[in-house]
Amino acid sequence: MAATPQEPQAHVSTIELFFDLVFVYTVTQLTHLVDHAHGASDFVHAFVVLVLIWWIYAGYAWLTNGVGAARKMRLVLIAAATGFLVMSQAIPGSFGEHTRAFAFSYLFVIALHLGAFAWQGGAGLGRAIARLAPFNLGAAGLVLAAAFAPEAWKLALFGAAALIYLVATLARREVGFSINASHFVERHGLVILIVLGESVVAIATGSSPRGFGSETVAEIALSFVLLATLWWCYFDRDDERAEHAMRIAGPRARGRMAIVGYWYGHLAMICGVVLVAAGIRQILGDDPARGAVWLVSCGVSVYLAGDVLFRTALHLAPLAFRAFGAAAAPAIGLVGIWLGAAVELAALAVLVAAVLAVERQYNLV
């Protein structure tokens, strides 16, 4: 049965925005981790940490979506934000000297999340979170075990914790949670906006050592234009159309949209932004690494692939043009190798803009 169109509007509160700003520090730390990656294992490390943190961040988004963010919840969110801040600070050493700080702060935000649902969720949400609790606590237990395990075991234990969350999505543990469409869509849209803002910070911090020669100015400007096209992909009515799609969906279908489109799809988009931001930092650095152009082109590809997954889950057509953009973006890394980073940044921006223009030209959006 379709959801009633009379569902009340609910908007994101300022305390939730404050909480989100702390989460974005996580993205900053992951960007630094990718920026200093020395091999495939470092990229896997960054991805696994992002999966773990994104799951519980999304859990808090579901929490405030279900129970609100009234005065009683403010202290919960402030306490959770404190845990996220400690966790984020520990990210660079999460597989080394800071594993215990990461693990105990992670356990804290997991336990607080479960407690807040039980406290404020009522009988229906209480039963729903009880079905999810073994997965969350199991993952937190594996992360805690990694804190006391030899270094060689840490990645495996972190990876196993991330896989538990994958199992939870396959087991349809979102069933039983109620979702207010307007709040849910706005909350995730704001996260994408803030994460893109973190990439703007990457431009500023990456360019500061180099001064303002013509090449640097061109790379700064083109980096921002590229980020603007990525913003346009998401905020050119897709957020509004997604809200409408969720509003007319039944409860079970709405839950699947939330998991596939908003958890998996947005996870991929955040991964893409992290790669783009790390690549931009390297391009604008004193001694740009040869792989920086690949980070940017692959980041755009991952972002567009996540966007396609998001659109697929929310039934937002078309898909083919953005799928083409995701497939074509990595090849533009060759442009950066042959002709320089500025040309690559321009080519990527043109690619994304062309995808959007073709969609509009054929009146498919």
Secondary structure, 3 states (H helix, E strand, C coil): CCCCCCCCCCCCCHHHHHHHHHHHHHHHHHHHHHHCCCCHHHHHHHHHHHHHHHHHHHHHHHHHHHHCCCHHHHHHHHHHHHHHHHHHHCHHHCCCCCHHHHHHHHHHHHHHHHHHHHHHCHHHHHHHHHHHHHHHHHHHHHHHHHHHCCHHHHHHHHHHHHHHHHHHHHCCCCCCCCCCHHHHHHHHHHHHHHHHHHHHHHHHHHHHHHCCCHHHHHHHHHHHHHHHHHHHHHHCCHHHHHHHHHHHCCHHHHHHHHHHHHHHHHHHHHHHHHHHHHHHHHHCCCCCCCCHHHHHHHHHHHHHHHHHHHHHHHCCCCCHHHHHHHHHHHHHHHHHHHHCHHHHHHHHHHHHHHHHHHHHHCCCC
